[in-house]
Every structure is written in structure tokens, then in C-alpha cells.
Amino acid sequence: MFPEKAPAEDAPDQGRRVSALSFYSYLDRYRSIFLPSLLALIVTAVLSLAFPYYLSRLIGIPAGSFVEALNSSDTLDVESVSASINRTVLTLLVILAVQAFLAYWRVRGFIKAGESALNDIRRDVFARLVRLPVHFFQGHRAGELSNRVSADLAVLRETLLATVPQLARQSVILVGGLVFIFIMSWKLSLFMLLMIPLVILMVAIFGRRVRSYSRHAQDSLAVSGVVLEESTQGIAELKAYCNEKHEEERYGSALGEYLEVVIKGAKVRALFVSFIIFVLFGTISVVAWFGAGMLARGEITPFEFIAFILFSVFVGASLGAFPEIVSQVQKANGATERLREILGEEPEVSGDGEKTGEVLGEVEAQNLSFAYPSRPENAVLDGISFRVASGERIAFVGQSGAGKSTIFSLLLRFYTPQGGALLIDGDPATGLPLATLRGAIALVPQDVLLFGGSIGENIAYGRPGATREEIEEAARKAHAHEFISAFPEGYGAMAGPRGVKLSGGQRQRIAIARAILADPRILLLDEATSALDSESESLVQDALDQLMEGRTSLIIAHRLGTVKDADRIYVLENGKVVESGSHEELIASHGTYRILAQTQLL
């Protein structure tokens, strides 16, 4: 927007840390949906424990009856055993039907609550992002931010919709399974549980490493997204310089780094899963061997032994699922660290005063001094003073880097001056809420940014909610209605990304129409005609004249036609005002302004 960009700074200190748990707390907003779904999940998890119980009865009852018949020399009562089996199967089928019914509503509820919570997270992250100060965005590339947000939210989505319900389910099965196996045989249960502390320790160790690799992977993926975004946005320059191969290599390098990090993380996760499989199922095998000995010695019945083995398999499967669950949670915590950093950043201060009401448009700078935070030793502005009454026009001219655009940045409160003061209507600008201050200012920059919507929507950006008649009236005043009406879609014609479907003069006139619709008291023109041809400049200049009528106007320009009618012209050099006066006065003074005019830099 401004030629004089602030240098990129190191990542700013975080205003406050945001816990990873804060994302999961978003589910609390939908507890009327989430809690019943969670209750249904707990019930279905408990009912799932009925499967090994009744399955063990199906196997254990005939086996127990057969053993009893052998020991007592009695004939096996086949009819009684069959009736018992039938009742067991029928009970099991009823339980499974109830479980399936509850599972349907559980899944629907979790998806609704999870997606709603994710939408809230997206809104809050975006709301915080657009309220961050300008220097934050000058330290981060736009492509990096957008790709990180989308990639991080994709990981978080998987965690909220799949991992959180799975964690609850497996926890219930684990606890319930442990209760059942203790009922069946406390001696076998203690023998099996000796390995759990080792598993928990390994979960903690491997989980930390997985989280570290997940963050690095997300960072690398974001870099590849930046390359993709920059290449598509700058496709004209890319092709003009025949840099297709160069961009392929850049993208390939970023993907290669991402793949390398992912593979390293996969090694850790694979080692972890392999260890868990060996320990868990090895433990079950040893427990089965120990239990078989107890069965042979008559210390446990066939039903108890079979039930214990089946419940042990369920407990082992639950424990086996926990590493992947913990890994996914750690992955989400690592991947969403950038989101937490964004939410932890301090937004712009809206204003420390209570002044309200209409801004009249008087602007005054008193000994204004400013240096960008990353280079405090290099003053961009050094004691600049000026005053413009309401409705007046003043202009700033000078070489690039003289500090002209920085004045506009300070007026818009993108930055705070280190010395001096900016006054609006005689009062400090900091006493105005940001919405009031910026609502009274409209900017027409040299490089106009149009959004990807329609031309009408781009004009309405100056005042959202404007009627079609108001939009067209603004376009007429900006000499834009003629070319807009020539499009088959009229005001519904799409501007294309960044307005690429329109010429420079057309984009400028749309920007002017946007400013007219905003009806500001203070107008900032940042070299609004410097990149136009003579015909476009004439139309744009006429539109600017109408726009400036009755408004306080501050103009930055290199072309004489834009500034010669200004009430006063300030010549800046190395952050200081070296000359000021009207066009005629400055030409007659034989100073810097005259030299600039003669060398056609204006």
C-alpha cells in the first residue's frame, strides 16, 4: 500500500500464552449437544463390554457343562445347554441393536458439536488476525499465515471429530474391562497390570517427540504453501522471466523438507506402535499361559478363564489405541501452536480516550518523529510539523524514502510516533477510537487492491450495506459507471483476484468510487495517478478533484498536475521539511521543489 515499507521485524513477543486445552473448551459452547452425545458414547462403550461377556458365556457354558459331565459321569443336558445359548445370543443381539441405535445419534451429535466448535475457532482466529497491528503482518508472509491456519485447523478438525470421541470411548472400555478382569481373577489381573507403568512412561517419552516433529512438519508444509500462493499470484512475472523451472525447484525443495520431517516423525511413531504391540500382546500371551496353568490346577473355571482372556484382549486393544490417540493429540497440540500464537498476540489498542462525535477534518503534526522498531537508530521522520485546516489540500513531495508515506501510516495509527504529536481537530489522535479515526479517513493508494468479488461489491467495500443506487452514484462521480456499464454483467462483473481483469485506470476509478461512497472527512492520496497513462490520468484526476471537494486532502505525488493546485506543498528530504508553500511560491524560490519540477520528477 505504501512505497516505504517498514522493515520486517523479528517475531514479536507473545502478548499472552494460549493453552492447547482452550481449543477443546470450545466444545463447552455446544454442551447441550456434546454432553448427550458423550453420554451416548459412554453407554455404547459400556454396552460393547457385553460382547466379550456374553461371548465367553457362549463358549464357557458348553465347555463347563462338558467338564462337569465328565467329572460326574452324567449325561450332558443338550437341551438345557441349547436353551441357555439361545437366551445368550438373543440378549446379545438386543444389546447390539441398542448400541447401534445410540451410535447413530452419537455420531451425528459429535459431528454437529465438533464442526460448530471448529467454525467458532475459525471465526475467532480470523477476528484476532485482522485486529493485529500492521507490524505483525510485515513480519509474516500472508501465504504462510493462510496456509498455517488452514493446515492447523485440518489437524484440529481430525482431533475434535475423531480423536476426542475415541479417547472417551477407549477410556470407558479400558476402565470397564479392568473392572471385569479383576472380578474374574484378581491374581491374573495383577500379573497383567505389571506392564502398564512401562507403557505409560513410553507414551510420555514418544508423545513429546511426536509433538515436536508435528510442528516442524506443519512449518515445512506452510512454506510449500507460500511458494504455491506466490507463484500463482505472480504468474505474469514468473512467465515473463521464464522462471517455471526455478519455481518448480523451490516448491520441490519445500516439499522435500516437509517429507523429510514427516518421515523422521513416522519413524518415531512406528517405533512407538511396534513397542506397544509387542508389550501388550506379549503380555496377553504370557497371561494366557499363566491362566492356563491356573485352569489346569482348578484355580479358575473355564467361563472365568475365557471371559478373562476376551476382556484382556479388549483392554489390550484399548491400551493399544491410546498411543495413536495420544500421538494425534500431541500432533494437534504441536500443529496448532501457530494458532495459539495468533490468539496470544495483542490486538491493536482501539483508543485510550472517550472523544466521540463527528470528525471535522483538521489535521496537525507537531514535531513528529518516528523510527521503525527494528531500526530505532534510523529516524524516518525528524521533527516534522504541518497543519491543514478542514477542507484544505496539502501535498508532500520528495525523493523515495523521505518519509511521505510514513506520515500516512501514522495518521491511520498503523504505528505510534516516538516523538511529537498528531492532532485531529485540535485533540490528540490517540484520544479517538480507531473505528472513529479510520472511519473518517479514506485512502486511495497507488497500487489498488481489489478483492475477488464483483465490481459492485468492491465499491461497496467503502460502506458495506450501501444501496445499488448509492453505489452507482459513487461510480458516476468517479467516472467509472461508463466502463462498468459496458460489461455484460454490469456491476456484477467479477474483478478477478486483486483486480487482474481490469486496467490500472479502471482499478483506480473503482478505488475512488469506494472512497466517495465512504464519504470521509480526511482523504489520503498516495501517488494515485503515478502509474497511469495520460488518458487514464485525466479521467482519474477529474474524479479525484470531485472526491477532494470539501474534504481535507493530503496528497503524495510525483506528478505536477496532481499537486500544483494544493493550498500548500511540503518538500521532504531525509525525514525533514526543507521547503513549504504554494506551487508558485516554491517555483519562485529556486529551491528543491523547482529542481524536482525541472527534472520532471513531479
MIPA-844091 format. One line per 5 residues: number of its first residue (from 1); for each residue x negated, y, z negated of C-alpha. Coordinates in Angstrom, 3 decimals. Layout:
NUM = X/Y/Z; ...
***
This chain:
1 = 0.000/0.000/0.000; -2.823/2.349/-0.846; -6.129/2.629/1.025; -8.092/2.984/-2.182; -7.577/-0.337/-3.867
6 = -8.547/-0.986/-7.434; -11.411/-3.465/-7.601; -10.491/-6.956/-8.644; -10.927/-7.429/-12.347; -11.722/-10.452/-14.383
11 = -8.717/-12.350/-15.643; -7.113/-10.189/-18.264; -6.852/-11.328/-21.847; -3.603/-13.062/-22.506; -1.162/-10.949/-24.465
16 = 0.168/-13.978/-26.325; -0.114/-17.721/-26.039; 2.960/-19.653/-24.983; 3.254/-23.183/-26.284; 3.844/-26.025/-23.861
21 = 6.824/-27.011/-26.036; 8.506/-23.725/-25.137; 9.411/-25.158/-21.741; 11.187/-28.120/-23.302; 13.101/-25.742/-25.588
26 = 14.965/-24.530/-22.502; 16.980/-27.750/-22.756; 18.436/-26.419/-26.007; 20.447/-23.890/-23.982; 22.353/-26.826/-22.495
31 = 22.659/-28.893/-25.647; 26.401/-29.364/-25.040; 25.359/-31.423/-22.005; 21.925/-32.617/-23.082; 22.820/-33.924/-26.566
36 = 25.749/-36.123/-25.400; 23.505/-37.421/-22.630; 20.781/-38.093/-25.177; 23.288/-39.876/-27.417; 24.443/-41.966/-24.447
41 = 20.799/-42.783/-23.720; 20.228/-43.899/-27.313; 23.343/-46.061/-27.206; 22.345/-47.651/-23.891; 18.824/-48.207/-25.233
46 = 20.233/-49.946/-28.320; 22.578/-51.985/-26.140; 19.624/-53.013/-23.992; 18.246/-54.756/-27.078; 21.308/-57.007/-26.931
51 = 19.886/-58.597/-23.808; 16.903/-60.345/-25.428; 19.049/-61.228/-28.465; 21.816/-62.969/-26.506; 19.349/-64.419/-24.028
56 = 17.493/-66.025/-26.921; 20.811/-67.428/-28.135; 21.476/-68.908/-24.698; 18.130/-70.642/-24.816; 17.790/-71.176/-28.555
61 = 21.227/-72.645/-29.373; 20.975/-75.636/-26.975; 17.338/-76.155/-27.935; 18.177/-76.006/-31.662; 21.126/-78.372/-31.217
66 = 18.941/-80.802/-29.309; 16.279/-80.763/-32.033; 18.908/-81.272/-34.742; 20.409/-84.182/-32.792; 17.014/-85.816/-32.504
71 = 16.255/-85.426/-36.197; 19.648/-86.643/-37.421; 20.251/-89.353/-34.750; 23.604/-87.661/-33.998; 25.053/-87.260/-30.515
76 = 24.683/-83.778/-29.054; 28.086/-81.981/-29.084; 28.011/-80.792/-25.468; 31.489/-79.231/-25.600; 30.648/-77.108/-28.653
81 = 27.353/-76.008/-27.153; 29.059/-75.092/-23.836; 31.735/-73.039/-25.650; 29.024/-71.189/-27.560; 27.118/-70.489/-24.338
86 = 30.273/-69.185/-22.622; 31.034/-66.816/-25.501; 27.455/-65.566/-25.464; 27.454/-64.905/-21.711; 30.844/-63.155/-21.856
91 = 29.670/-60.927/-24.714; 26.503/-60.123/-22.836; 28.417/-59.176/-19.673; 30.756/-56.869/-21.633; 27.763/-55.148/-23.241
96 = 26.092/-54.718/-19.846; 29.305/-53.204/-18.415; 29.492/-50.676/-21.259; 25.812/-49.927/-20.810; 26.269/-49.337/-17.063
101 = 29.251/-47.021/-17.666; 27.333/-44.925/-20.190; 24.253/-44.889/-17.957; 26.242/-43.249/-15.154; 27.237/-40.286/-17.341
106 = 23.825/-40.178/-18.974; 22.037/-39.775/-15.660; 24.477/-37.105/-14.484; 24.128/-35.189/-17.734; 20.337/-35.300/-17.799
111 = 20.095/-34.099/-14.207; 22.539/-31.249/-14.801; 20.849/-30.115/-18.029; 17.337/-30.574/-16.602; 17.968/-28.729/-13.339
116 = 19.770/-25.921/-15.172; 16.840/-25.564/-17.571; 14.426/-25.515/-14.621; 16.422/-22.748/-12.955; 16.175/-20.730/-16.171
121 = 12.426/-21.308/-16.279; 12.081/-20.191/-12.648; 14.093/-17.039/-13.352; 12.115/-16.197/-16.489; 8.743/-16.790/-14.839
126 = 9.715/-14.657/-11.851; 11.167/-11.943/-14.086; 7.939/-11.810/-16.089; 5.835/-11.921/-12.921; 7.484/-8.915/-11.262
131 = 7.222/-6.935/-14.504; 3.481/-7.408/-14.875; 1.242/-4.391/-14.229; -0.375/-3.818/-10.849; -3.879/-4.671/-12.049
136 = -2.729/-8.255/-12.736; -1.904/-8.783/-9.052; -5.130/-7.157/-7.945; -6.968/-9.809/-9.924; -4.953/-12.711/-8.441
141 = -4.189/-13.575/-4.852; -0.499/-13.700/-4.004; -0.811/-17.102/-2.336; -2.474/-18.536/-5.416; 0.303/-17.304/-7.692
146 = 3.157/-18.516/-5.486; 1.603/-21.926/-4.890; 0.698/-22.420/-8.518; 4.207/-21.552/-9.641; 5.831/-23.925/-7.129
151 = 3.362/-26.762/-7.800; 3.571/-26.387/-11.575; 7.349/-26.351/-11.521; 7.364/-29.524/-9.420; 5.361/-31.299/-12.143
156 = 7.588/-29.857/-14.849; 10.688/-30.981/-12.944; 9.474/-34.567/-12.896; 8.749/-34.365/-16.619; 12.110/-32.897/-17.632
161 = 14.239/-35.117/-15.407; 12.379/-38.410/-15.722; 9.746/-38.435/-18.434; 11.713/-36.856/-21.312; 14.657/-39.307/-20.946
166 = 12.198/-42.161/-20.533; 10.374/-41.092/-23.697; 13.624/-41.125/-25.676; 14.670/-44.471/-24.218; 11.386/-46.232/-24.830
171 = 11.168/-44.825/-28.361; 14.560/-46.330/-29.236; 13.669/-49.675/-27.667; 10.311/-49.698/-29.465; 11.772/-48.920/-32.888
176 = 14.752/-51.254/-32.425; 12.540/-54.027/-31.094; 10.186/-53.719/-34.072; 13.145/-53.976/-36.456; 14.366/-57.151/-34.757
181 = 10.972/-58.866/-34.688; 10.496/-58.135/-38.418; 13.901/-59.744/-39.040; 12.864/-62.795/-37.028; 9.432/-63.212/-38.627
186 = 7.569/-60.655/-40.709; 4.392/-62.725/-40.588; 4.287/-62.774/-36.770; 5.235/-59.078/-36.672; 2.330/-58.013/-38.859
191 = -0.003/-60.128/-36.789; 1.157/-58.403/-33.603; 1.110/-54.867/-35.025; -2.583/-55.036/-35.901; -3.384/-53.833/-32.378
196 = -1.108/-50.728/-32.381; -3.571/-48.319/-34.103; -6.139/-49.064/-31.408; -3.566/-48.357/-28.678; -2.581/-45.031/-30.276
201 = -6.231/-43.975/-30.526; -6.828/-44.756/-26.854; -3.662/-42.834/-25.875; -5.043/-39.739/-27.610; -8.507/-40.035/-26.041
206 = -7.383/-40.774/-22.498; -4.485/-38.298/-22.692; -6.834/-35.366/-23.257; -8.937/-36.310/-20.235; -5.865/-36.765/-18.039
211 = -4.649/-33.286/-19.003; -7.991/-31.741/-18.047; -8.020/-33.433/-14.643; -4.375/-32.432/-14.043; -5.145/-28.745/-14.496
216 = -8.164/-28.943/-12.200; -6.077/-30.759/-9.598; -3.371/-28.060/-9.693; -6.001/-25.335/-9.346; -7.526/-27.047/-6.320
221 = -4.118/-27.582/-4.732; -3.324/-23.905/-5.238; -6.497/-22.957/-3.359; -5.412/-25.027/-0.360; -2.003/-23.328/-0.508
226 = -3.672/-19.922/-0.416; -5.609/-20.879/2.726; -2.398/-22.071/4.378; -0.498/-18.894/3.481; -3.293/-16.547/4.540
231 = -3.803/-18.374/7.833; -0.129/-18.247/8.765; 0.271/-14.608/7.720; -2.842/-13.593/9.643; -2.221/-15.831/12.640
236 = -2.785/-12.986/15.124; -6.235/-12.174/13.723; -7.042/-15.882/13.435; -6.365/-16.482/17.113; -7.901/-13.203/18.252
241 = -11.240/-14.248/16.732; -10.876/-17.927/17.740; -11.203/-18.981/14.108; -8.957/-22.038/14.269; -11.899/-24.339/13.544
246 = -13.091/-22.140/10.685; -9.671/-22.197/9.018; -9.429/-25.956/9.539; -12.724/-26.337/7.708; -11.595/-24.003/4.917
251 = -8.371/-25.927/4.468; -10.162/-29.274/4.711; -12.692/-28.171/2.100; -9.922/-27.137/-0.310; -8.065/-30.424/0.235
256 = -11.305/-32.347/-0.190; -11.914/-30.705/-3.561; -8.344/-31.480/-4.591; -8.688/-35.100/-3.511; -11.963/-35.462/-5.392
261 = -10.416/-34.206/-8.614; -7.322/-36.404/-8.152; -9.453/-39.499/-7.565; -11.508/-38.794/-10.699; -8.293/-38.401/-12.664
266 = -6.933/-41.596/-11.110; -9.977/-43.496/-12.349; -9.278/-42.378/-15.904; -5.581/-43.212/-15.663; -6.280/-46.576/-14.013
271 = -8.804/-47.480/-16.721; -6.281/-46.494/-19.358; -3.455/-48.551/-17.832; -5.751/-51.557/-17.393; -6.817/-51.374/-21.014
276 = -3.204/-51.152/-22.200; -2.126/-54.096/-20.051; -4.936/-56.270/-21.382; -4.399/-55.318/-25.018; -0.607/-55.524/-25.010
281 = -0.084/-58.702/-23.067; -3.177/-60.278/-24.561; -1.680/-59.577/-27.970; 1.643/-61.138/-26.907; -0.197/-64.221/-25.660
286 = -2.088/-64.602/-28.941; 1.132/-64.004/-30.913; 2.901/-66.692/-28.833; 0.058/-69.094/-29.615; 0.263/-68.270/-33.325
291 = 4.072/-68.580/-33.291; 3.932/-71.953/-31.537; 1.867/-73.237/-34.427; 4.433/-71.918/-36.882; 7.193/-73.623/-34.867
296 = 5.305/-76.919/-34.946; 4.925/-76.629/-38.724; 8.628/-75.834/-39.163; 7.984/-72.330/-40.458; 10.281/-70.802/-37.821
301 = 13.360/-72.035/-35.917; 13.461/-72.326/-32.095; 16.009/-69.467/-31.949; 13.800/-67.208/-34.091; 10.703/-68.073/-32.087
306 = 12.369/-67.484/-28.696; 14.000/-64.249/-29.942; 10.682/-63.079/-31.332; 8.902/-63.697/-28.030; 11.599/-61.945/-25.997
311 = 11.712/-58.947/-28.339; 7.917/-58.842/-28.333; 7.991/-58.597/-24.554; 10.418/-55.663/-24.831; 8.249/-53.993/-27.464
316 = 5.159/-54.633/-25.349; 6.859/-53.211/-22.269; 7.840/-50.102/-24.250; 4.329/-49.666/-25.549; 3.048/-50.267/-22.023
321 = 5.283/-47.475/-20.739; 4.033/-45.000/-23.325; 0.612/-44.445/-21.730; 2.264/-43.395/-18.460; 4.772/-41.251/-20.362
326 = 2.036/-39.580/-22.395; -0.030/-39.196/-19.238; 2.859/-37.432/-17.491; 3.496/-35.164/-20.489; -0.211/-34.306/-20.639
331 = -0.163/-33.721/-16.900; 2.778/-31.352/-17.273; 1.091/-29.540/-20.152; -2.070/-29.102/-18.111; -0.327/-28.216/-14.872
336 = 1.950/-25.640/-16.474; -0.868/-23.803/-18.194; -0.773/-21.132/-15.471; 2.951/-20.646/-16.059; 2.276/-20.234/-19.758
341 = -0.432/-17.706/-18.974; 2.031/-15.704/-16.854; 4.644/-15.785/-19.626; 1.920/-14.822/-22.086; 0.936/-11.700/-20.164
346 = 2.203/-8.398/-21.490; 4.637/-6.671/-19.104; 4.500/-3.006/-18.241; 5.461/-0.644/-21.038; 8.723/0.913/-19.928
351 = 8.156/4.215/-21.723; 7.469/5.399/-25.234; 9.813/8.397/-25.112; 13.530/8.821/-25.135; 13.922/11.514/-22.487
356 = 16.821/10.777/-20.189; 18.832/12.674/-17.657; 18.124/13.916/-14.161; 14.579/14.453/-12.949; 14.322/17.868/-11.283
361 = 11.090/17.136/-9.422; 8.447/19.475/-10.845; 5.056/17.702/-10.982; 1.900/18.940/-12.670; -1.531/17.410/-13.247
366 = -3.741/18.862/-15.976; -7.465/17.966/-15.844; -6.636/14.483/-14.642; -9.483/11.960/-14.968; -9.399/8.292/-14.107
371 = -11.739/5.344/-13.556; -10.682/1.788/-12.792; -11.111/-0.506/-15.828; -13.591/-2.778/-14.032; -15.861/0.199/-13.209
376 = -15.449/2.693/-16.041; -18.709/4.438/-15.150; -17.413/5.480/-11.691; -14.806/8.228/-12.034; -12.311/8.176/-9.156
381 = -10.679/11.403/-10.366; -12.684/14.008/-12.249; -10.659/16.804/-13.823; -8.068/17.295/-11.069; -5.317/19.852/-11.654
386 = -2.389/20.843/-9.447; 1.207/21.909/-9.758; 4.120/21.538/-7.396; 7.462/23.116/-8.130; 10.716/21.356/-7.431
391 = 11.345/21.316/-3.677; 7.783/22.325/-2.701; 5.442/20.443/-0.375; 1.787/19.910/-1.167; -0.776/17.875/0.710
396 = -4.013/16.102/-0.200; -6.759/15.714/2.394; -10.280/14.424/2.233; -12.529/11.531/3.121; -11.559/7.976/2.203
401 = -12.392/7.271/-1.420; -11.879/10.877/-2.509; -9.087/9.819/-4.901; -5.967/10.793/-2.934; -4.083/7.524/-3.207
406 = -5.134/7.097/-6.815; -3.065/10.198/-7.627; -0.008/8.412/-6.230; -0.816/5.318/-8.306; -0.950/7.427/-11.454
411 = 2.295/9.202/-10.576; 4.002/5.839/-10.250; 2.331/4.790/-13.513; 0.609/1.806/-11.975; -2.288/2.954/-14.144
416 = -2.753/5.302/-17.107; -5.268/8.147/-16.801; -8.182/8.163/-19.253; -8.141/11.952/-19.483; -5.757/14.818/-18.915
421 = -2.032/14.515/-18.440; 0.665/14.135/-15.808; 3.792/16.157/-16.427; 7.250/15.735/-14.919; 9.490/18.772/-15.362
426 = 7.017/20.082/-17.936; 7.058/16.954/-20.124; 4.574/14.031/-20.197; 5.449/11.379/-17.641; 4.902/8.724/-20.308
431 = 7.994/10.054/-22.074; 10.176/8.822/-19.229; 11.313/5.195/-18.997; 9.692/3.533/-15.993; 13.065/2.956/-14.335
436 = 13.881/6.653/-14.621; 10.488/7.790/-13.351; 10.240/5.400/-10.423; 13.916/5.804/-9.634; 13.214/9.491/-8.988
441 = 10.298/8.675/-6.632; 10.258/7.178/-3.150; 7.121/6.087/-1.342; 6.622/5.933/2.414; 3.274/4.186/2.925
446 = 1.070/3.833/5.969; 1.424/0.055/6.037; 5.157/-0.539/5.669; 6.195/-3.833/4.112; 9.483/-5.181/5.393
451 = 10.989/-8.265/3.865; 12.087/-11.275/5.849; 15.797/-10.417/5.794; 17.856/-8.320/8.161; 17.133/-4.705/9.089
456 = 20.229/-3.610/7.160; 19.026/-5.436/4.052; 15.609/-3.810/4.367; 17.141/-0.330/4.489; 19.422/-1.173/1.563
461 = 16.325/-2.028/-0.472; 16.172/1.700/-1.246; 19.501/1.451/-3.053; 20.898/-2.067/-3.488; 24.648/-2.115/-3.202
466 = 24.847/0.703/-0.635; 27.766/0.517/1.793; 27.379/-0.142/5.507; 28.322/3.477/6.247; 25.625/4.782/3.881
471 = 23.017/2.509/5.453; 23.911/3.678/8.963; 23.892/7.328/7.914; 20.399/6.930/6.459; 19.276/5.215/9.665
476 = 20.637/8.066/11.776; 18.741/10.640/9.731; 15.588/8.564/10.141; 16.106/8.271/13.962; 16.348/4.504/13.515
481 = 20.011/3.991/14.425; 19.274/4.183/18.164; 16.842/1.278/18.370; 18.723/-0.755/15.742; 21.952/-0.481/17.740
486 = 20.106/-1.721/20.817; 19.565/-5.119/19.175; 22.305/-7.673/19.933; 22.719/-8.328/16.206; 22.511/-4.631/15.284
491 = 21.816/-4.129/11.605; 21.959/-7.894/11.164; 18.840/-8.399/13.312; 16.067/-10.143/11.401; 12.927/-8.100/10.778
496 = 10.730/-11.195/10.609; 8.035/-11.852/7.990; 6.546/-8.493/6.975; 8.487/-6.897/9.851; 6.409/-8.510/12.633
501 = 9.328/-8.340/15.104; 9.280/-4.532/15.026; 6.787/-1.967/16.248; 4.833/0.278/13.882; 7.050/3.273/14.627
506 = 10.204/1.238/14.085; 8.941/-0.058/10.744; 8.068/3.478/9.675; 11.537/4.764/10.518; 13.144/1.919/8.584
511 = 10.923/2.820/5.616; 12.054/6.446/5.945; 15.705/5.354/6.119; 15.090/3.318/2.979; 13.677/6.418/1.251
516 = 16.592/8.583/2.471; 19.048/6.057/1.052; 17.194/6.110/-2.287; 17.738/9.915/-2.396; 14.638/10.629/-4.538
521 = 13.701/13.912/-6.150; 9.993/13.265/-5.539; 8.663/11.956/-2.241; 5.217/10.389/-1.748; 3.992/10.137/1.862
526 = 0.815/8.093/2.128; -0.509/8.668/5.688; 2.921/7.785/7.029; 2.081/8.687/10.671; -1.636/7.924/10.967
531 = -1.212/4.613/12.804; 1.405/5.729/15.353; 1.232/6.768/18.970; 2.245/10.301/19.988; 5.849/9.453/20.904
536 = 6.457/7.434/17.736; 4.707/10.085/15.648; 7.020/12.775/16.983; 10.130/10.787/16.059; 8.757/9.792/12.675
541 = 7.607/13.334/11.907; 11.063/14.698/12.697; 12.569/12.053/10.389; 10.063/12.959/7.673; 10.973/16.631/7.974
546 = 14.608/15.758/7.315; 13.591/13.492/4.445; 11.440/16.189/2.787; 14.151/18.831/2.992; 14.964/19.979/-0.538
551 = 12.680/17.401/-2.169; 9.352/17.693/-3.972; 6.912/16.189/-1.492; 3.324/15.077/-1.997; 1.600/14.179/1.263
556 = -1.591/12.331/2.102; -2.524/12.699/5.756; -5.401/12.902/8.202; -3.371/14.492/10.985; -2.994/18.241/11.099
561 = 0.645/18.196/12.228; 1.717/16.465/9.018; 0.155/18.900/6.554; -0.006/22.301/8.268; 3.478/23.267/7.039
566 = 2.751/22.327/3.433; 3.061/25.055/0.808; -0.415/24.197/-0.467; -3.164/21.878/0.642; -5.704/20.402/-1.772
571 = -9.037/19.252/-0.368; -10.549/16.432/-2.435; -14.157/15.390/-2.493; -15.665/12.818/-4.873; -12.648/12.978/-7.148
576 = -12.573/16.764/-7.432; -10.564/19.540/-5.831; -13.032/21.597/-3.795; -10.506/23.807/-1.970; -6.829/24.669/-2.124
581 = -4.496/26.993/-0.245; -2.211/27.135/2.760; -3.263/25.875/6.181; -4.005/29.406/7.424; -5.937/30.325/4.279
586 = -8.103/27.218/4.442; -8.828/27.635/8.160; -9.896/31.235/7.488; -12.133/30.233/4.570; -14.641/28.363/6.790
591 = -14.881/25.595/4.214; -14.486/21.820/4.163; -10.920/21.923/5.470; -11.957/23.877/8.548; -14.768/21.402/9.215
596 = -12.351/18.486/8.907; -9.952/20.188/11.317; -12.687/20.916/13.825; -13.974/17.353/13.790; -10.367/16.103/14.279
601 = -10.277/14.106/11.093; -6.944/15.679/10.235
***
